[in-house]
Each structure stands twice: as structure tokens, then as C-alpha cells.
């Protein structure tokens, strides 16, 4: 038993849930705001899921990755965010040890899936822009669905392995009213490499390449616009613009994701050094998972097809015959 274990064991012996220090009006307001966050997360990602599944025009390899990210975000909104917000508002974990362990298992799995979904999106955009003919002729819907399925399976296997080797240690550290766990040092390093350093390196390197390629494409398009060109070149120019726009939007998606991700991993690395309070650690975790709420708004701001899909879904036009063939891209 090391010093950290002794400190946390002593903390468990003396821990009790604090009494609520906010007024009833503020208490109700916090729950209303929490319910709004959950509703926005669930409904926003559900619209993305329905749109990609229903409309034939959206059945593209890239959108399968967007669909996979939306599914993980939807599950975070259903499973994790409500529990985390209740814990923060009540200043006490009220759901018991079993729910705590299950919640962290599920949500760490969803976090890994989301991280590698974003990494795969960066790979997808890099290949699409740097090798467009190879991408068009080789990357099919079936292949991308297989990649998404393998991603979920590998991430699930990793999460189960991670918790299997840390479960006894975690059980020792759980105490009434709290839902934290400490991972042993070896697995802390392994997890940092697998869930942060490696995917982050892939994302940064490939998106750096993507924006360099997009800049070259922009220069090429300007040159084409200054000369009379045949129809085939016009089609090529339009395709290049579409790819650059997709890369830009997904680049914003990645940037927001990293902004939400970094505080959590900084806390993971430096939490013991800077001695953050429980409330601070909860806020850091909430910021990480609020990315699931933000993503649909990125689609709404930058994807016209998403806004059209929202209108068609809200007005129930998707239940009409042949609604799957509606043109949502123009």
C-alpha cells in the first residue's frame, strides 16, 4: 500500500456528503440547465444519426465516421452527462459503487471510441485530399463500415483489458459519496500513450498535411478561374472546393474536440501535483464530455445539409414515400 492509497483510504473514512449550500431557486435552475444540456446532446446527435441513416445522399465513407462519432456522443448524452451533472449539483455520488464502476467503464470506452473516430476522420480527409483517385476508387461504404466496426471492437477490448487489470485497485479506492478511482502507474503510462499521445500525434500531423494540401488546391483553383477551361476541369475545380470545405469543417470539429480533451489529460498528468479540488476535477470531466453537446452545433453552423435535415425531420417529411431520395446537398 503506497502513500496515495493511505491518503485516499483515510479520506474515505472521514468523507461525508456535504449539505446543499445553494438556495432552492438556484438548485432548481441548475437542474433545469442540466436537463437542457442533456436534451441538446441527445436530440442534436440523434438528428445526425437519423440524417446519415435515412438520406441516401449522405451515405458516404466520411459520413460513416461522422455517424460513428454521433453515436458515441449520443450515448455519452444518455448515460454519462446526466449522472455527472447530478453528482456535481448534489456534491455527492448517490448511485452506489456498482453504478460508479459501470459508468466509468462505459464512458472511458466511449471516450476512446470518440478519440479514434476523430483520428480516423483526419486519416480519411488526408487520403481524400492527397490521393483523390485512390480514395474514390478504393474507399467504399462497406470498407468504411468495416473500419468503424473494428474501431468499436478494438476500443471495447482495450477498455475491458484496462479495467480488468485495475479493478481490484479501483474497488479499494471507492468510498461512499464519491466516484473516483486511481490507476496504477504502469497503466497510467500505457493509457496516456494509447488514448492521448498516439491519436493526438496522428491528428496533428495529418491535419497539418491536410491544410497544406488544401492551400495548394486553393491556389490551383484560383489559377483555373483565371483561364478558360473545359467542362472536365470545372468539375475537378468543384470537387476540389468540396473537399477543401469538408476538410475545413472537420478541422474545426477536431480543434473543438482537442480543446475539450486537453484539460482532462492535463488534469490526469498533473492532478496529484497541483492538488485540484473534487469540484475542479468534476468540471474538467464535464468539459471533456460537453464536446458531445457541441458537435451537432458545429454541423448546424457549417453544414447546410444538416440544417435541411433538421427541417425535414422536425416537419416529419422523412415519413413520406421516397423521402430518403430527397436532395439535401443543394
C-alpha distance (Angstrom), angle and dihedral (degrees) to the residues before:
residue distance angle dihedral
X1 . . .
X2 3.81 . .
X3 3.80 131.4 .
X4 3.80 93.3 -92.9
X5 3.80 91.3 54.3
X6 3.82 91.4 49.0
X7 3.81 91.9 49.9
X8 3.80 93.0 48.5
X9 3.81 91.9 44.3
X10 3.81 89.9 53.0
X11 3.80 89.1 46.4
X12 3.80 90.9 54.4
X13 3.81 91.4 52.0
X14 3.80 92.3 54.9
X15 3.81 100.0 33.5
X16 3.79 120.9 114.6
X17 3.77 130.6 163.8
X18 3.82 110.0 -95.9
X19 3.79 120.2 -124.7
X20 3.78 116.4 -103.9
X21 3.81 110.0 -92.0
X22 3.82 99.4 -172.0
X23 3.77 128.4 88.4
X24 3.83 120.0 -101.9
X25 3.83 90.7 -109.3
X26 3.82 92.5 54.4
X27 3.80 90.0 43.2
X28 3.82 91.2 55.0
X29 3.81 91.3 44.1
X30 3.82 90.7 53.9
X31 3.79 91.0 53.1
X32 3.81 91.8 46.8
X33 3.82 90.6 51.4
X34 3.80 90.3 46.0
X35 3.81 91.2 50.8
X36 3.82 89.5 49.6
X37 3.82 91.3 52.8
X38 3.81 91.3 49.6
X39 3.82 91.8 46.7
X40 3.80 92.8 49.3
X41 3.80 91.8 47.8
X42 3.78 95.0 48.1
X43 3.82 97.7 40.8
X44 3.81 95.7 41.3
X45 3.78 94.1 51.9
X46 3.79 92.4 40.4
X47 3.81 88.7 58.1
X48 3.82 90.1 52.2
X49 3.82 90.6 49.2
X50 3.82 94.0 48.2
X51 3.81 92.4 44.8
X52 3.80 95.5 52.5
X53 3.80 93.1 43.1
X54 3.81 97.0 44.6
X55 3.80 108.4 38.8
X56 3.80 114.4 69.4
X57 3.81 93.3 -151.6
X58 3.79 89.4 63.4
X59 3.80 93.9 55.5
X60 3.80 94.8 107.3
X61 3.81 130.8 131.5
X62 3.81 92.8 -111.9
X63 3.79 92.1 50.1
X64 3.81 89.8 53.5
X65 3.80 87.0 63.7
X66 3.81 89.9 46.6
X67 3.82 87.8 49.8
X68 3.81 91.4 50.8
X69 3.82 90.8 50.2
X70 3.81 90.7 48.4
X71 3.82 91.2 51.6
X72 3.81 92.1 52.9
X73 3.83 90.1 45.6
X74 3.81 90.7 49.0
X75 3.81 91.4 52.3
X76 3.80 90.5 48.7
X77 3.82 88.5 53.3
X78 3.79 92.5 49.6
X79 3.82 100.0 40.4
X80 3.79 113.0 22.0
X81 3.80 112.5 25.4
X82 3.85 95.4 56.9
X83 3.82 92.6 50.8
X84 3.79 93.0 44.1
X85 3.81 93.5 49.2
X86 3.83 91.9 48.4
X87 3.82 89.9 49.7
X88 3.82 90.7 50.8
X89 3.80 94.9 46.0
X90 3.81 94.7 44.9
X91 3.85 93.1 40.3
X92 3.80 85.8 -139.1
X93 3.81 137.2 80.6
X94 3.82 105.0 -119.7
X95 3.82 102.4 172.4
X96 3.80 102.0 77.3
X97 3.79 136.6 -117.5
X98 3.82 97.8 -71.6
X99 3.80 93.1 54.2
X100 3.81 90.2 45.6
X101 3.81 93.7 54.9
X102 3.82 92.6 43.6
X103 3.80 92.0 47.4
X104 3.79 94.5 52.7
X105 3.80 91.4 44.9
X106 3.81 92.9 52.3
X107 3.79 96.3 41.2
X108 3.79 96.5 45.1
X109 3.80 86.0 52.5
X110 3.81 91.0 50.5
X111 3.81 90.0 47.9
X112 3.80 92.1 54.0
X113 3.82 90.4 46.3
X114 3.81 91.0 51.2
X115 3.80 92.8 47.9
X116 3.79 92.5 51.5
X117 3.81 91.5 42.9
X118 3.80 88.0 58.6
X119 3.81 90.2 45.8
X120 3.81 90.2 51.2
X121 3.82 90.0 49.5
X122 3.80 88.8 56.1
X123 3.82 90.4 49.3
X124 3.80 90.1 48.0
X125 3.82 93.5 51.4
X126 3.79 92.6 45.1
X127 3.81 93.4 52.2
X128 3.82 92.1 43.1
X129 3.81 92.8 53.4
X130 3.79 100.9 35.3
X131 3.82 97.7 40.5
X132 3.82 105.9 21.9
X133 3.82 97.3 162.3
X134 3.80 92.5 47.3
X135 3.82 89.9 47.4
X136 3.81 93.9 49.5
X137 3.79 94.4 46.2
X138 3.80 99.1 39.1
X139 3.81 112.4 28.2
X140 3.78 105.6 76.0
X141 3.78 132.0 172.8
X142 3.80 90.8 -105.7
X143 3.79 92.0 51.8
X144 3.81 92.5 48.9
X145 3.81 92.0 47.7
X146 3.80 88.1 52.8
X147 3.82 90.3 50.3
X148 3.82 91.0 50.1
X149 3.80 91.7 47.8
X150 3.82 91.9 49.3
X151 3.81 90.4 47.6
X152 3.81 91.6 55.9
X153 3.81 92.6 45.3
X154 3.81 95.1 48.4
X155 3.82 92.1 46.2
X156 3.81 90.5 49.4
X157 3.81 91.1 49.9
X158 3.80 90.8 49.8
X159 3.82 93.2 48.5
X160 3.80 92.5 49.5
X161 3.83 90.8 48.5
X162 3.79 91.3 47.4
X163 3.79 93.5 52.5
X164 3.78 94.3 40.5
X165 3.81 91.3 61.1
X166 3.82 93.4 43.0
X167 3.80 103.0 36.7
X168 3.82 98.7 98.3
X169 3.78 90.4 47.7
X170 3.80 91.2 49.0
X171 3.82 93.9 49.5
X172 3.78 90.1 54.6
X173 3.79 92.3 55.3
X174 3.80 99.5 45.9
X175 3.79 114.0 101.6
X176 3.83 134.0 176.2
X177 3.77 113.5 -75.5
X178 3.80 95.1 16.2
X179 3.79 134.3 84.1
X180 3.78 106.7 -166.7
X181 3.78 130.8 120.7
X182 3.76 136.1 -169.4
X183 3.80 122.2 -140.0
X184 3.80 121.6 -146.0
X185 3.80 116.4 -102.5
X186 3.82 97.3 -106.9
X187 3.79 93.7 53.1
X188 3.79 91.0 43.3
X189 3.81 89.0 62.4
X190 3.82 93.2 42.4
X191 3.79 91.8 49.4
X192 3.80 92.3 46.8
X193 3.80 91.4 54.2
X194 3.81 96.5 43.4
X195 3.81 100.1 40.8
X196 3.79 101.3 31.8
X197 3.81 121.7 11.0
X198 3.82 98.6 43.8
X199 3.84 99.5 42.9
X200 3.81 91.7 39.6
X201 3.81 90.4 52.7
X202 3.81 90.5 50.2
X203 3.81 91.7 48.9
X204 3.81 95.8 47.7
X205 3.81 95.9 43.6
X206 3.80 95.9 45.8
X207 3.79 95.6 43.1
X208 3.78 89.8 50.0
X209 3.78 87.1 55.3
X210 3.80 91.5 44.0
X211 3.80 93.8 56.3
X212 3.80 91.9 46.2
X213 3.80 89.3 52.9
X214 3.82 91.0 44.7
X215 3.80 89.4 53.0
X216 3.82 90.6 52.6
X217 3.80 89.4 48.9
X218 3.80 90.8 51.3
X219 3.81 90.0 52.8
X220 3.82 90.6 48.5
X221 3.81 91.5 50.0
X222 3.80 92.1 51.5
X223 3.80 90.3 51.3
X224 3.80 91.2 49.5
X225 3.80 90.8 49.5
X226 3.82 89.8 56.7
X227 3.80 93.4 59.3
X228 3.78 137.5 52.6
X229 3.78 107.7 -102.4
X230 3.80 137.7 180.0
X231 3.79 123.0 -103.8
X232 3.81 93.5 -98.7
X233 3.78 90.0 60.6
X234 3.81 90.6 48.8
X235 3.78 89.4 54.6
X236 3.80 90.2 48.5
X237 3.80 90.4 50.2
X238 3.81 91.7 50.9
X239 3.79 90.7 48.7
X240 3.79 91.6 50.2
X241 3.80 91.0 50.6
X242 3.80 91.0 50.4
X243 3.79 92.2 50.4
X244 3.81 91.8 47.9
X245 3.79 91.8 50.1
X246 3.80 91.5 49.1
X247 3.80 90.0 49.4
X248 3.82 91.0 50.0
X249 3.81 94.6 50.2
X250 3.78 93.6 45.1
X251 3.81 88.2 46.3
X252 3.82 88.5 58.6
X253 3.81 88.6 48.1
X254 3.80 89.9 53.3
X255 3.83 93.3 45.5
X256 3.82 92.3 53.0
X257 3.80 89.9 45.7
X258 3.79 91.9 53.3
X259 3.82 91.6 46.2
X260 3.81 89.2 56.4
X261 3.80 93.3 41.2
X262 3.81 101.2 49.3
X263 3.86 98.7 65.2
X264 3.80 90.0 54.7
X265 3.80 94.5 51.6
X266 3.80 91.8 43.0
X267 3.80 87.2 53.8
X268 3.82 89.8 47.6
X269 3.80 90.8 53.8
X270 3.80 99.8 38.6
X271 3.81 104.2 24.6
X272 3.81 93.9 104.4
X273 3.81 92.1 44.6
X274 3.80 99.9 49.9
X275 3.84 94.9 34.0
X276 3.80 99.3 -134.2
X277 3.78 118.2 -160.3
X278 3.82 121.1 -113.3
X279 3.81 90.8 -108.3
X280 3.81 91.2 53.9
X281 3.79 92.5 50.5
X282 3.80 90.0 50.0
X283 3.81 90.8 52.2
X284 3.82 90.9 49.9
X285 3.81 90.6 52.4
X286 3.81 92.0 46.5
X287 3.83 90.3 51.6
X288 3.81 88.8 53.1
X289 3.78 93.1 54.0
X290 3.82 95.7 38.8
X291 3.79 84.1 76.5
X292 3.80 84.4 78.3
X293 3.81 88.1 60.6
X294 3.80 94.9 45.8
X295 3.82 99.3 50.1
X296 3.84 97.4 74.1
X297 3.81 89.6 51.6
X298 3.81 89.2 55.2
X299 3.81 88.3 54.5
X300 3.83 90.0 47.4
X301 3.81 92.8 50.9
X302 3.79 98.8 45.0
X303 3.82 107.8 22.2
X304 3.83 115.4 70.3
X305 3.81 89.0 -170.4
X306 3.80 89.7 61.8
X307 3.81 92.3 54.6
X308 3.82 90.4 48.7
X309 3.79 90.5 49.5
X310 3.80 91.4 50.3
X311 3.81 89.8 53.9
X312 3.81 92.7 47.6
X313 3.81 92.5 47.6
X314 3.81 96.2 45.3
X315 3.82 92.1 47.7
X316 3.84 89.2 48.0
X317 3.81 92.1 -123.6
X318 3.80 89.4 136.9
X319 3.81 87.9 75.6
X320 3.80 91.8 63.5
X321 3.78 121.6 101.1
X322 3.81 113.8 -84.6
X323 3.81 91.2 4.7
X324 3.81 88.4 139.1
X325 3.82 87.9 69.3
X326 3.82 94.9 55.6
X327 3.81 111.5 126.8
X328 3.82 105.0 -116.2
X329 3.80 97.6 163.3
X330 3.80 99.2 69.8
